[in-house]
Amino acid sequence: MSDYHSPVLLKECLEGLNIEPNGTYVDVTYGGGGHSAAILKNLNEGKLIAFDQDPDSLPNKAEDDQLILVNQNFKYLKNSLRLYRAMPIDGLLADLGVSSHQFDEGSRGFSFRFDGPLDMRMNPGIAQSAADILQTYEADELKKLFRLYGEIRNPFRLVKVILEARENGPIDTTGKLRELASKLALPHKQNQFLAQVFQALRIEVNKELDVLKSLLNQTEEVMRPGARLVVISYHSLEDRLVKNYMRSGNFEGELDKDLYGNILRPFEPLNRKVIVPQEEEIKVNNRARSARLRIAVRN
Ligand SMILES: C[S@@+](CC[C@H](N)C(=O)[O-])C[C@H]1O[C@@H](n2cnc3c(N)ncnc32)[C@H](O)[C@@H]1O
């Protein structure tokens, strides 16, 4: 694909979707359109409804009458599918997280590698940027988000330096946050620590776990029996939600059984083990290294 984004685990996703050429498919994370292009190639009379909340992705829309690209958050899945009379669907793909374009475009503020505004909104219409969060959240809220979403065990010192710094003006660039946080990390663990700090803020800004739960809860209603649910996640917090939902139909992973001991759940996981990229894929696309693919079939 283009510089915008290289699709990850492409072959595995297509196999997972098991495309019926006249079926209706959904790609909830269009991005550069790499996965969508491959789905479209496998369609005959079928159609593809794609979503992306980032207006930057819209110019990537393929010229294809069988594709509808909706510039919306995928939490509106059911309503949009109703609008386009596209229910029930035969398969859904979610390639979660941010695109290479979003990471590499300094003005979006997702990466500590480039200086730019501390923004991190996938959709510029989202009310609070990362800078707004650092400026307005109470100490306890900040600690909670760094602990939960950054998996930083003891965020006390980080929050202390943020609170002190914001007294002297907003922490409104990636450079300012990088400088503050770098001082707290062990020299050989700087990048890992910065990645955790930036990840935590990104998840909070875009409410990534809430919208993922909302999406998964809607899949049950919009998919026909036999339809495939294919999800790639890039960190353990997302992957845990996907794994539990596919196994049990809830996010805690609690199994519900009938009188005869049969598991009652909306989906049947297709693979016992999570699918990860081969070494060769990681060699040519380092961003694939953290990808975790799960596939399930609607009961
Ligand atoms: C990893 S990229 C997908 C790349 C795509 N599969 C490709 O082949 O180019 C994730 C994309 O999903 C979008 N996205 C993430 N969360 C979203 C959400 N809740 N609603 C709509 N789009 C979302 C991002 O803006 C980004 O463009």
The ligand as an SDF file (V2000), in Angstrom:
LIG
                    3D

 27 29  0  0  0  0  0  0  0  0999 V2000
   -4.4350    0.5510   12.1000 C   0  0  0  0  0  0  0  0  0  0  0  0
   -5.2790    1.7160   11.1260 S   0  0  0  0  0  0  0  0  0  0  0  0
   -6.1140    0.7330    9.9390 C   0  0  0  0  0  0  0  0  0  0  0  0
   -5.3390    0.5370    8.6910 C   0  0  0  0  0  0  0  0  0  0  0  0
   -6.0740   -0.1810    7.5900 C   0  0  0  0  0  0  0  0  0  0  0  0
   -6.4670   -1.5100    7.9650 N   0  0  0  0  0  0  0  0  0  0  0  0
   -5.2440   -0.2030    6.3230 C   0  0  0  0  0  0  0  0  0  0  0  0
   -5.0640   -1.2960    5.7550 O   0  0  0  0  0  0  0  0  0  0  0  0
   -4.7810    0.8440    5.8950 O   0  0  0  0  0  0  0  0  0  0  0  0
   -6.6160    2.1990   12.1360 C   0  0  0  0  0  0  0  0  0  0  0  0
   -7.5420    3.2150   11.4980 C   0  0  0  0  0  0  0  0  0  0  0  0
   -8.7740    3.1300   12.1940 O   0  0  0  0  0  0  0  0  0  0  0  0
   -9.2430    4.3920   12.5130 C   0  0  0  0  0  0  0  0  0  0  0  0
   -9.9830    4.2480   13.7740 N   0  0  0  0  0  0  0  0  0  0  0  0
   -9.4880    3.9000   14.9770 C   0  0  0  0  0  0  0  0  0  0  0  0
  -10.4600    3.8730   15.8990 N   0  0  0  0  0  0  0  0  0  0  0  0
  -11.6050    4.2020   15.2590 C   0  0  0  0  0  0  0  0  0  0  0  0
  -12.9580    4.3440   15.6720 C   0  0  0  0  0  0  0  0  0  0  0  0
  -13.3340    4.1800   16.9410 N   0  0  0  0  0  0  0  0  0  0  0  0
  -13.8730    4.6620   14.7350 N   0  0  0  0  0  0  0  0  0  0  0  0
  -13.5160    4.8520   13.4380 C   0  0  0  0  0  0  0  0  0  0  0  0
  -12.2440    4.7680   13.0030 N   0  0  0  0  0  0  0  0  0  0  0  0
  -11.3000    4.4330   13.8900 C   0  0  0  0  0  0  0  0  0  0  0  0
   -8.0240    5.2670   12.6350 C   0  0  0  0  0  0  0  0  0  0  0  0
   -8.3500    6.6000   12.3520 O   0  0  0  0  0  0  0  0  0  0  0  0
   -7.0750    4.6560   11.6080 C   0  0  0  0  0  0  0  0  0  0  0  0
   -7.1730    5.2890   10.3660 O   0  0  0  0  0  0  0  0  0  0  0  0
  1  2  1  0
  2  3  1  0
  2 10  1  0
  3  4  1  0
  4  5  1  0
  5  6  1  0
  5  7  1  0
  7  8  2  0
  7  9  1  0
 10 11  1  0
 11 12  1  0
 11 26  1  0
 12 13  1  0
 13 14  1  0
 13 24  1  0
 14 15  1  0
 14 23  1  0
 15 16  2  0
 16 17  1  0
 17 18  1  0
 17 23  2  0
 18 19  1  0
 18 20  2  0
 20 21  1  0
 21 22  2  0
 22 23  1  0
 24 25  1  0
 24 26  1  0
 26 27  1  0
M  CHG  2   2   1   9  -1
M  END
$$$$
